[in-house]
Amino acid sequence: MPTTAQIDIVKSTIPVLRQHGETLTRHFYARLFEHHPEVRHYFNPAHQRSGGQQRALAGAILAYAQHIDDPAALADAIEVIAQKHASLTIQPEHYPIVGEHLLASIREVLGDAATDEVLDAWAAAYGELARVFIERERTIYAEQREHQGWAGFKPFTIVRRERESDNIVSLYLVPADGSEPPAHLPGQYVSIRVQDADGHTAMRNYSLSNAPGAAAYRISVKREVGDGEAPGGDVSNRIHDDLAQGDRIELSPPCGAFTLELPESADKPLVFIAGGIGATPLVSMAHAALHASPSQPVIFIQAVRHGGLRPFTRELETLASRHPNFSLHVCLSEPGEADGAGDSGIKRGELEPADLERWIGGWGATYYFCGPLPMMSRVDRMLETRGVAAGDRRYECFGPAQPLAA
């Protein structure tokens, strides 16, 4: 545990972290990968190229410094990170490696400002944070073995492929040993482990997009297309182009803190707002909510550019036809000529506050939303303006966690 004096020293570095945090984390990752190239496969290179991983780590370090004397304020963030670590099978021996290069980066980036006292204080602070993560992850692994039957990676067989849209394909996966996949919590994800195009091990997180308790896990993967500045996604393109029915991949058990909590009152609506591939955890939640209650209002709002990019069309329309308490609304921001023609359930345009007023009205509701960061930021501002409490605005970032507010 850091001493009171060390806590004060860590808090005194907050202005420096605000100014130089991303410089520090960029240096840290470069140093880490240079000295320990074997850990690269724990990280998505696209997030490294975009700077999202560096920004997320800089934000996490700053938040820890700000709340080092109030650990309860960090509980939710720690749980999100611990779940992600468990999905990637991070082990206690990884933490000293990270600590070594984080402290070295503080010394090398901050120069004379990184006194021995500052380095000692951050060493103590990092040691305490590592202890918290190691203990929580140890518990998660034990729970996985007890309730899900395995921890770490396990072979699964692709038993079915299904195209969901122009850029999304679903894989249905069952354990290769013939066992049944344990039911996941709606909203959870799995990590898959495959070989990338260069033959290197790669791990990626994908939400489980089907109903909990189904005979197979379903992941739905968007093809990440490259542009002039960045190449396409190694793993997503391999899934789209190479993986077929009968092939095997490895999965770690379902993880994640973004899971459905049913309101105590069956009169309180659940509203799901999905942007593109962000529909994946929300479809699973919608299935679970409808299974739990035949009367609780469930409102599903799907926002995509055009109909060709809309996933789960038939599945969601079937839910709407079978469940009187389920309503479906679709917003197409760049519709084609035929999109939504004569269909009152489709809006040709972006989601706007007036749409929420028309579809939800004055009901107090719990909102779950997921999609690209700009879309989620916009939705969050709309909900805040509507007076929706922070506890009823629940979201998940795909990739490194980032704040919605600028």
ABEGO torsion letter per residue (X at the ends): XBBAAAAAAAAAAAAAAAAAAAAAAAAAAAAAAAABAAAAAABBAAAAAAGAAAAAAAAAAAAAAAAAABAAAAAAAAAAAAAAAAAAGBBAAAAAAAAAAAAAAAAAAAEAABBAAAAAAAAAAAAAAAAAAAAAAAAAAAAAAAAAGBBEBBBBBBABBBBABAABBBBBBBBAAGBBBBBBBBGBBBBBBBBBAAGBBBBBBBBBABBBGBABBBBBBBBBBBBAABBBBAAAAAAAAABBBGBBBBBBBBBEABBBBBBABAABBBBBBBBEAAAAAAAAAAAAAAAABAABBBBBBBBBABAAABBGAAAAAAAAAABAABBBBBBBABBBAABGBGBAABBBEBBBAAAAAAAAEABBBBBBBBEBAAAAAAAAAAAAAAGBBAAABBBBBBEBBBBABX
